């Protein structure tokens, strides 16, 4: 029970980073379903553009906090999706 409580606390503390990871993972994974290198590349480009646009929006609008750790979570989500879909489709 203690481990479950710690897991929930971890998720609570890092919910924003988990969301960044998940969104980018899903964008690339959706493109990777077709196992087409060009579509996967397009998915990666869309994910990167969305990540950068979100951080710029946070900085410009003042409605959020521009954080490099968000970009790290984004990159990890993209990399995980590439591994999950199989990098072989890109070759």
C-alpha positions in Angstrom: 0.0 0.0 0.0 2.9 2.3 0.8 4.3 1.8 -2.7 1.0 2.7 -4.3 0.8 5.8 -2.2 4.3 6.8 -3.4 3.3 6.1 -7.0 0.3 8.4 -6.7 2.4 11.1 -5.1 4.9 10.9 -8.0 2.1 11.2 -10.6 0.7 14.1 -8.7 4.0 16.0 -8.6 4.9 15.3 -12.2 1.5 15.4 -13.9 2.6 18.2 -16.3 5.7 16.3 -17.5 3.7 13.1 -17.8 1.2 15.0 -20.0 3.9 16.4 -22.2 5.4 12.8 -22.6 2.0 11.3 -23.4 0.9 13.9 -25.9 4.1 13.7 -27.9 4.1 9.9 -27.6 0.6 9.7 -29.0 1.3 12.1 -31.9 4.2 10.1 -33.1 2.5 6.8 -32.4 -0.6 7.8 -34.4 1.7 8.5 -37.4 3.7 5.3 -36.8 0.6 3.1 -37.0 1.0 3.1 -40.8 4.7 2.0 -40.6 5.6 4.5 -43.2 8.8 6.4 -42.7 7.6 9.6 -44.2 4.5 9.6 -42.0 6.5 8.9 -38.9 8.9 11.8 -39.8 5.8 14.0 -40.3 4.5 12.9 -36.9 7.9 13.8 -35.3 7.9 17.2 -36.9 4.3 17.9 -35.8 5.2 16.8 -32.2 8.3 19.0 -32.2 6.4 22.0 -33.7 3.6 21.6 -31.1 6.1 21.3 -28.3 8.0 24.4 -29.3 4.8 26.3 -30.0 3.4 25.4 -26.6 6.5 26.7 -24.8 6.6 29.9 -26.8 2.9 30.4 -26.0 3.6 29.9 -22.3 6.4 32.5 -22.5 4.5 35.1 -24.6 1.1 34.8 -23.0 2.2 34.6 -19.4 -0.5 32.0 -18.9 2.0 29.2 -18.3 5.6 28.7 -17.4 8.2 28.1 -20.2 10.2 25.2 -18.8 13.0 23.4 -20.5 12.0 20.3 -18.5 8.8 20.2 -20.5 10.9 20.0 -23.7 12.9 17.1 -22.2 9.6 15.3 -21.4 8.4 16.0 -25.0 11.7 14.6 -26.5 11.5 11.5 -24.3 7.9 10.9 -25.5 8.9 11.3 -29.1 11.9 8.9 -28.6 9.8 6.4 -26.8 7.2 6.4 -29.6 9.9 5.9 -32.2 11.3 2.9 -30.3 7.8 1.6 -29.8 6.8 1.9 -33.5 10.2 0.4 -34.6 12.8 2.7 -36.0 13.2 0.2 -38.9 10.3 1.9 -40.6 12.4 5.1 -40.9 15.1 3.4 -42.9 
